[in-house]
Amino acid sequence: MILINPEIEQYSTSFSLKLPSEATRIHEITTELHTSAHLMSSILQGQYLAFMSRMLNPEFVLEIGTFTGFSTLCLAEGLKLQGELHTIELREKDANDAVTNFSFSPKNKLIHLHLGNAKEIIPTLDLTWDLVFIDADKTGYLEYYELVLPRLRKGGIIIADNVLFHGKVIDEKAKDKNTVAINNFNQHVCNDPRTEQLIVPVRDGLMMIKKKDYEV
Ligand SMILES: C[S@@+](CC[C@H](N)C(=O)[O-])C[C@H]1O[C@@H](n2cnc3c(N)ncnc32)[C@H](O)[C@@H]1O
């Protein structure tokens, strides 16, 4: 199911902030050469991530699911000068490509790529996150959320990708493990008194999740 008319998406991209050339370069190369390029965020989604990052001006950012690094450079846009962006990727080839791609960016020194399983790496990162982007295996979303929430500062933001899962979340007959996992995740977050949330139907659906900054 196409959630946004492609011409509307193109129009929105044209009238939105410009991404750094190092990010658009990754998008072009990955689109041209990677057999799984569809895994990458769209340009408009990248613009959205960059805008959020500039708005929040975070010190510590965590990304779960680097792929070739396009969304990483978008998330790095608003990073404080002394900030750190940690990004986790399971597949060695993609992680190596991302490291090469980051080397062209002026933000390179602020980016720390961890190769391996996010479920094992997240507990080893002793930082308080301002902004987290969840964009890895869909069956892991609930675990990632529960792992990062205690380490998210009050008022901090989690952005979860693919929460509409190609529109399949509204198809009662869709019983595949990814759709079921995403529906369970959405339900879990919606019922969680520690956070408040908003689904933005950009590309495949982004859920904005804010950790409440008052006691519940
Ligand atoms: C949808 S892609 C990420 C796209 C990227 N954020 C972007 O917008 O360009 C998901 C990535 O998560 C990685 N991944 C899947 N399971 C993982 C895990 N358990 N730990 C770390 N990375 C994982 C995959 O190898 C893949 O590169």
The ligand as an SDF file (V2000), in Angstrom:
LIG
                    3D

 27 29  0  0  0  0  0  0  0  0999 V2000
   15.5960   -0.6110    7.9140 C   0  0  0  0  0  0  0  0  0  0  0  0
   17.3230   -0.8480    7.9800 S   0  0  0  0  0  0  0  0  0  0  0  0
   17.9050    0.6630    8.6600 C   0  0  0  0  0  0  0  0  0  0  0  0
   17.8220    1.7980    7.6960 C   0  0  0  0  0  0  0  0  0  0  0  0
   18.5450    3.0400    8.1450 C   0  0  0  0  0  0  0  0  0  0  0  0
   18.1480    3.4630    9.4740 N   0  0  0  0  0  0  0  0  0  0  0  0
   18.2460    4.1570    7.1520 C   0  0  0  0  0  0  0  0  0  0  0  0
   17.2210    4.8100    7.2810 O   0  0  0  0  0  0  0  0  0  0  0  0
   19.0360    4.3090    6.1950 O   0  0  0  0  0  0  0  0  0  0  0  0
   17.4820   -1.9440    9.3360 C   0  0  0  0  0  0  0  0  0  0  0  0
   18.9200   -2.2870    9.6930 C   0  0  0  0  0  0  0  0  0  0  0  0
   18.8980   -2.9060   10.9780 O   0  0  0  0  0  0  0  0  0  0  0  0
   19.8790   -3.9130   10.9950 C   0  0  0  0  0  0  0  0  0  0  0  0
   19.5260   -4.8630   12.0820 N   0  0  0  0  0  0  0  0  0  0  0  0
   18.5850   -5.8310   12.0630 C   0  0  0  0  0  0  0  0  0  0  0  0
   18.5630   -6.4810   13.2380 N   0  0  0  0  0  0  0  0  0  0  0  0
   19.5000   -5.9010   14.0250 C   0  0  0  0  0  0  0  0  0  0  0  0
   19.9520   -6.1190   15.3530 C   0  0  0  0  0  0  0  0  0  0  0  0
   19.4230   -7.0810   16.1080 N   0  0  0  0  0  0  0  0  0  0  0  0
   20.9500   -5.3440   15.8370 N   0  0  0  0  0  0  0  0  0  0  0  0
   21.4950   -4.3490   15.0670 C   0  0  0  0  0  0  0  0  0  0  0  0
   21.1000   -4.0880   13.7910 N   0  0  0  0  0  0  0  0  0  0  0  0
   20.1100   -4.8540   13.2880 C   0  0  0  0  0  0  0  0  0  0  0  0
   19.7990   -4.5280    9.6000 C   0  0  0  0  0  0  0  0  0  0  0  0
   20.9830   -5.2320    9.2880 O   0  0  0  0  0  0  0  0  0  0  0  0
   19.5510   -3.2950    8.7290 C   0  0  0  0  0  0  0  0  0  0  0  0
   20.7420   -2.7680    8.1990 O   0  0  0  0  0  0  0  0  0  0  0  0
  1  2  1  0
  2  3  1  0
  2 10  1  0
  3  4  1  0
  4  5  1  0
  5  6  1  0
  5  7  1  0
  7  8  2  0
  7  9  1  0
 10 11  1  0
 11 12  1  0
 11 26  1  0
 12 13  1  0
 13 14  1  0
 13 24  1  0
 14 15  1  0
 14 23  1  0
 15 16  2  0
 16 17  1  0
 17 18  1  0
 17 23  2  0
 18 19  1  0
 18 20  2  0
 20 21  1  0
 21 22  2  0
 22 23  1  0
 24 25  1  0
 24 26  1  0
 26 27  1  0
M  CHG  2   2   1   9  -1
M  END
$$$$
